[in-house]
């Protein structure tokens, strides 16, 4: 199928490849997104069917120039990447675009921009209104998220009937997301000479004993709307000790608990505290909430039908949680490959970019199933 009546599939693929490569070659590691946001703002200036609104240092919202009595679809992409691993500049090779952020998620940004140009150029008779949001600092802890400030500056975002976060999903639709609780567990003792351990309390020995129960917590499957989310608790770090001849008086461990969408952050913390061994101290470092599994949203069915898309649970945390917290139905759908995210050899297939564009185009052209 042609991307539109005036553009062949090879032409579409060339456009998306060039656009993705250009975006990759603008470094945008978290907290250093000003250059890419400025570029997006310049490109948006020529798209008259949108009103651009910049939220300095946070992001850019492209809002429909005129709302009609139609559902509103919000397409969302983050502009930042993880730190460089020798994977800049990008390159094109054998049908793939290689480089930092190719899959997560500059390929998705390229698709968003191509859709904006298509809407401007063709003025198609789409069944929904469309808004696009580009935002910063997604690859950082949720305490540094730009999303709350953007909602404060752009409250009209809450009008969205469906929010599509274009995270890499291997071309499937992934709904909901797990909550992400990070904690620090501390075991305390008393230092002493290792030749006379009875004069102290070995915090490392206490940790070894106390962690047995936590390390043995089984994974738990939770069914929501026919989709299975897996709750998991993992020990991720351990620190302690000063020398081989000194009993450590403190050992600190990192814990990561991923919990299902039907569990609140408070419930997750309560469940974790119930597992803490006697004598240990638990400190909650961060607790990013899960996202509701919006399997009942009518527009979701319309999107899936547009590309015969598989429906999957999101076995991770993504920004859909932040949009869900604002009362929106948010799902993940993007052209990138999940396995490529944050890889040194990160890449995205050009054909997948074109398919992502085609699916979203068909979705927007299909008869709407809800009223605004």
C-alpha positions as CSV (number, residue, x, y, z in Angstrom):
1,X,0.0,0.0,0.0
2,X,1.2,3.5,-0.8
3,X,1.8,5.9,2.1
4,X,-0.3,8.3,0.2
5,X,-1.5,8.8,-3.4
6,X,1.5,11.0,-4.3
7,X,4.3,9.1,-2.6
8,X,5.6,5.6,-3.4
9,X,6.8,3.3,-0.7
10,X,10.5,3.6,-1.6
11,X,10.1,7.4,-1.4
12,X,8.5,7.2,2.0
13,X,11.2,4.9,3.2
14,X,13.9,7.3,1.9
15,X,12.2,10.3,3.7
16,X,11.9,8.4,7.0
17,X,15.5,7.2,6.8
18,X,16.8,10.7,6.1
19,X,14.7,12.2,8.9
20,X,15.7,9.5,11.5
21,X,19.3,9.9,10.6
22,X,19.1,13.7,10.9
23,X,17.5,13.4,14.4
24,X,20.1,10.9,15.5
25,X,22.9,13.3,14.5
26,X,21.5,15.9,16.9
27,X,22.9,14.8,20.3
28,X,20.2,14.9,22.9
29,X,21.3,13.1,26.0
30,X,19.0,13.7,28.9
31,X,19.2,17.3,30.2
32,X,20.8,18.4,26.9
33,X,17.7,18.5,24.6
34,X,17.6,22.2,23.7
35,X,19.1,21.7,20.2
36,X,16.6,19.0,19.1
37,X,13.7,20.8,20.6
38,X,14.7,23.9,18.7
39,X,14.9,21.9,15.5
40,X,11.4,20.4,16.1
41,X,10.1,23.9,16.7
42,X,11.6,25.2,13.4
43,X,10.1,22.2,11.5
44,X,6.7,22.7,13.1
45,X,6.6,26.4,12.1
46,X,5.8,25.4,8.5
47,X,2.9,23.1,9.4
48,X,-0.2,25.4,9.4
49,X,-2.7,22.8,10.5
50,X,-1.1,22.8,14.0
51,X,-0.5,25.5,16.6
52,X,2.9,25.1,18.1
53,X,3.4,25.8,21.8
54,X,6.9,25.5,23.3
55,X,7.3,24.8,27.0
56,X,10.9,26.0,27.5
57,X,13.2,23.2,28.5
58,X,10.4,20.7,28.8
59,X,8.9,20.1,25.3
60,X,6.9,21.1,22.4
61,X,3.1,20.6,21.8
62,X,1.6,20.7,18.3
63,X,-2.1,21.3,18.8
64,X,-4.8,21.2,16.1
65,X,-5.3,24.7,14.6
66,X,-9.0,24.0,14.7
67,X,-10.8,21.4,16.8
68,X,-13.9,19.8,15.3
69,X,-16.4,17.5,17.0
70,X,-14.1,14.5,16.7
71,X,-12.1,12.4,19.1
72,X,-8.6,13.6,19.9
73,X,-5.6,11.3,19.4
74,X,-2.4,12.5,21.1
75,X,0.9,11.1,19.7
76,X,3.8,11.4,22.2
77,X,7.5,11.0,21.8
78,X,10.5,11.7,24.1
79,X,13.4,13.5,22.5
80,X,16.2,12.5,24.9
81,X,18.5,9.5,24.8
82,X,20.8,7.6,27.2
83,X,24.5,8.6,27.1
84,X,26.6,8.0,24.0
85,X,28.4,4.7,23.7
86,X,30.5,5.6,20.6
87,X,27.4,5.3,18.5
88,X,27.4,8.8,17.0
89,X,27.2,9.9,14.2
90,X,24.5,7.6,12.8
91,X,24.6,5.8,9.5
92,X,22.4,3.9,7.1
93,X,23.3,0.4,6.1
94,X,21.5,-2.4,4.4
95,X,18.0,-1.2,5.2
96,X,18.7,-0.1,8.7
97,X,19.5,3.1,10.5
98,X,22.2,2.8,13.1
99,X,23.0,5.2,15.9
100,X,22.2,6.4,19.4
101,X,18.4,6.6,19.9
102,X,17.5,5.0,16.6
103,X,15.0,2.6,18.1
104,X,14.4,4.5,21.4
105,X,13.0,6.7,19.9
106,X,14.2,8.9,17.1
107,X,12.6,6.6,14.6
108,X,9.3,7.2,16.3
109,X,9.9,11.0,16.3
110,X,10.5,10.8,12.5
111,X,7.2,9.0,12.0
112,X,5.4,11.7,14.0
113,X,7.0,14.5,11.9
114,X,6.1,12.6,8.7
115,X,2.5,12.3,9.8
116,X,2.4,16.0,10.6
117,X,3.7,16.8,7.1
118,X,1.2,14.4,5.6
119,X,-1.7,16.1,7.4
120,X,-0.5,19.5,6.2
121,X,0.2,18.5,2.6
122,X,-2.8,16.3,1.9
123,X,-5.4,17.7,4.3
124,X,-7.0,14.2,4.4
125,X,-10.5,13.6,5.7
126,X,-9.3,12.0,8.9
127,X,-11.8,10.8,11.5
128,X,-10.0,12.2,14.5
129,X,-8.2,15.4,15.5
130,X,-4.5,14.9,16.1
131,X,-2.0,16.5,18.5
132,X,1.7,15.8,18.8
133,X,3.8,16.2,22.0
134,X,7.6,16.0,22.1
135,X,9.0,16.1,25.6
136,X,12.4,15.9,27.4
137,X,14.0,14.0,30.2
138,X,12.3,10.6,29.8
139,X,15.4,8.6,30.4
140,X,15.9,10.0,33.9
141,X,14.2,9.1,37.2
142,X,10.5,10.2,37.3
143,X,11.4,12.9,39.8
144,X,13.0,14.8,36.9
145,X,10.2,14.2,34.5
146,X,9.1,17.1,32.2
147,X,5.5,15.7,31.9
148,X,3.9,17.4,35.0
149,X,5.2,20.8,33.9
150,X,3.9,20.3,30.4
151,X,0.4,19.4,31.7
152,X,0.5,22.4,34.0
153,X,1.3,24.6,30.9
154,X,-1.0,22.8,28.5
155,X,-4.1,21.6,30.4
156,X,-5.9,21.0,27.0
157,X,-3.9,17.7,26.8
158,X,-6.5,16.2,29.1
159,X,-8.9,16.3,26.2
160,X,-7.2,13.4,24.5
161,X,-9.4,10.3,23.9
162,X,-6.4,8.1,23.3
163,X,-2.7,8.8,23.9
164,X,-0.2,6.8,21.9
165,X,3.3,6.9,23.4
166,X,5.6,5.9,20.5
167,X,8.1,3.8,22.6
168,X,9.6,0.9,20.7
169,X,7.2,-2.0,20.8
170,X,8.3,-4.2,17.8
171,X,5.2,-2.9,16.0
172,X,2.8,-4.4,18.5
173,X,0.4,-2.5,20.8
174,X,1.5,-2.8,24.4
175,X,-1.0,-1.7,27.0
176,X,-0.6,-0.6,30.6
177,X,2.8,-0.8,32.2
178,X,4.4,-2.0,35.4
179,X,5.0,0.2,38.4
180,X,8.7,0.6,39.3
181,X,9.7,0.7,43.0
182,X,13.3,1.2,43.9
183,X,14.5,0.8,47.5
184,X,17.6,0.7,49.6
185,X,17.8,-2.0,52.3
186,X,20.4,-1.5,55.0
187,X,21.8,-4.1,57.4
188,X,23.8,-2.6,60.4
189,X,26.4,-4.2,62.6
190,X,29.5,-3.2,64.6
191,X,33.0,-3.1,63.1
192,X,35.8,-5.1,64.7
193,X,39.0,-6.9,63.8
194,X,38.4,-9.9,61.7
195,X,40.6,-12.0,63.9
196,X,38.2,-11.3,66.9
197,X,34.7,-11.3,65.3
198,X,33.1,-11.8,68.7
199,X,34.0,-8.2,69.5
200,X,31.7,-6.9,66.7
201,X,28.6,-7.7,64.6
202,X,29.3,-8.6,60.9
203,X,26.7,-6.7,58.9
204,X,27.6,-8.7,55.8
205,X,26.7,-12.0,57.6
206,X,23.5,-10.4,58.7
207,X,22.8,-9.4,55.1
208,X,23.5,-12.9,53.7
209,X,21.0,-14.4,56.2
210,X,18.4,-11.7,55.8
211,X,18.4,-11.6,52.0
212,X,17.6,-15.3,51.6
213,X,13.9,-14.7,51.9
214,X,13.9,-11.7,49.5
215,X,16.0,-13.6,46.9
216,X,13.5,-16.4,47.0
217,X,10.3,-14.4,46.4
218,X,8.6,-16.0,43.4
219,X,7.4,-14.1,40.4
220,X,3.7,-13.5,40.4
221,X,1.4,-13.5,37.3
222,X,-1.5,-11.0,37.3
223,X,-4.2,-11.3,34.6
224,X,-5.8,-8.0,33.5
225,X,-8.2,-8.1,30.6
226,X,-6.8,-11.3,29.3
227,X,-3.2,-10.0,29.5
228,X,-0.6,-11.4,31.9
229,X,1.7,-9.0,33.7
230,X,4.5,-10.6,35.8
231,X,5.4,-9.0,39.1
232,X,9.1,-9.5,40.0
233,X,11.3,-8.5,42.9
234,X,15.1,-8.4,42.4
235,X,18.2,-7.6,44.4
236,X,20.2,-5.3,42.1
237,X,23.1,-3.9,44.1
238,X,25.1,-4.7,47.3
239,X,27.7,-2.4,48.9
240,X,29.7,-2.9,52.1
241,X,33.1,-3.5,53.7
242,X,36.2,-1.4,54.2
243,X,39.1,-4.0,54.2
244,X,39.7,-7.7,54.4
245,X,40.7,-7.5,58.1
246,X,37.7,-5.4,59.2
247,X,34.1,-6.6,60.0
248,X,31.8,-4.3,58.1
249,X,29.3,-2.3,60.2
250,X,27.0,-1.6,57.3
251,X,25.8,-3.3,54.1
252,X,23.4,-1.6,51.8
253,X,21.4,-3.4,49.0
254,X,19.4,-2.2,46.1
255,X,15.9,-3.6,45.5
256,X,13.7,-3.3,42.5
257,X,10.1,-4.3,42.6
258,X,8.0,-4.2,39.3
259,X,4.3,-4.5,40.1
260,X,1.1,-4.9,38.1
261,X,-1.2,-2.1,36.9
262,X,-3.9,-3.1,39.4
263,X,-1.6,-2.4,42.4
264,X,-1.2,1.2,43.7
265,X,2.2,2.6,44.7
266,X,1.2,2.6,48.3
267,X,0.1,-1.0,48.1
268,X,3.4,-1.9,46.5
269,X,5.4,-0.2,49.2
270,X,3.3,-2.0,51.9
271,X,3.9,-5.4,50.2
272,X,7.7,-4.7,50.1
273,X,7.9,-3.6,53.7
274,X,6.2,-6.9,54.7
275,X,9.1,-8.8,53.3
276,X,11.9,-6.8,55.0
277,X,13.8,-9.1,57.4
278,X,14.0,-8.2,61.1
279,X,16.6,-5.6,62.0
280,X,17.0,-4.3,58.4
281,X,16.1,-0.7,57.4
282,X,14.1,0.0,54.2
283,X,14.4,3.4,52.4
284,X,12.1,4.0,49.4
285,X,14.3,5.7,46.7
286,X,11.6,6.0,44.0
287,X,8.2,4.7,43.2
288,X,6.9,5.3,39.7
289,X,3.2,4.3,39.4
290,X,1.9,1.8,36.8
291,X,-0.4,2.6,34.0
292,X,-4.0,1.4,33.7
293,X,-4.4,-1.3,31.0
294,X,-6.8,0.6,28.8
295,X,-8.0,-2.5,27.0
296,X,-11.6,-1.1,26.9
297,X,-10.8,2.1,24.9
298,X,-12.8,1.9,21.6
299,X,-10.0,3.7,19.7
300,X,-7.6,0.9,20.7
301,X,-9.6,-1.6,18.6
302,X,-9.5,0.9,15.7
303,X,-5.8,1.1,15.9
304,X,-5.3,-2.6,16.1
305,X,-7.5,-3.1,13.1
306,X,-5.5,-0.6,11.0
307,X,-2.5,-2.9,11.1
308,X,-3.7,-6.3,12.4
309,X,-1.7,-5.5,15.5
310,X,-1.0,-7.9,18.3
311,X,-2.1,-6.8,21.8
312,X,0.5,-7.3,24.5
313,X,1.1,-6.3,28.1
314,X,3.9,-3.9,28.7
315,X,6.4,-5.8,30.9
316,X,8.3,-2.6,31.9
317,X,7.7,1.0,32.9
318,X,7.1,3.7,30.3
319,X,5.7,7.2,30.3
320,X,2.2,5.9,29.6
321,X,2.0,5.8,33.4
322,X,2.4,9.6,33.6
323,X,-0.4,10.1,31.1
324,X,-2.5,7.5,32.9
325,X,-2.0,9.4,36.1
326,X,-3.5,12.5,34.4
327,X,-6.6,10.6,33.7
328,X,-5.9,9.6,30.1
329,X,-6.0,6.3,28.3
330,X,-2.5,5.8,27.1
331,X,-0.9,2.9,25.2
332,X,2.5,2.1,23.7
333,X,2.9,1.7,20.0
334,X,6.1,2.4,18.1
335,X,8.2,1.2,15.1
336,X,11.4,0.5,17.1
337,X,12.5,-2.9,18.5
338,X,12.5,-3.3,22.2
339,X,15.7,-5.3,22.2
340,X,17.5,-2.5,20.5
341,X,16.8,0.2,23.2
342,X,20.0,1.4,24.9
343,X,22.2,-0.9,23.0
344,X,25.6,0.2,21.8
345,X,24.8,-1.1,18.4
346,X,21.2,0.4,18.4
347,X,19.4,0.4,15.1
348,X,15.9,0.6,13.6
349,X,14.7,-1.1,10.4
350,X,13.6,1.4,7.7
351,X,10.8,-0.8,6.6
352,X,9.5,-0.8,10.2
353,X,9.4,3.0,10.2
354,X,7.3,3.0,7.0
355,X,5.0,0.4,8.4
356,X,4.5,2.4,11.5
357,X,3.6,5.4,9.4
358,X,1.2,3.4,7.3
359,X,-0.6,1.9,10.3
360,X,-1.1,5.3,12.0
361,X,-2.3,6.8,8.7
362,X,-4.8,4.1,8.2
363,X,-5.9,4.4,11.8
364,X,-6.6,8.2,11.4
365,X,-8.5,7.6,8.2
366,X,-10.7,4.9,9.6
367,X,-14.2,5.8,10.8
368,X,-14.0,6.9,14.5
369,X,-15.6,4.7,17.1
370,X,-16.1,7.4,19.8
371,X,-17.3,10.9,19.9
372,X,-15.2,13.7,21.4
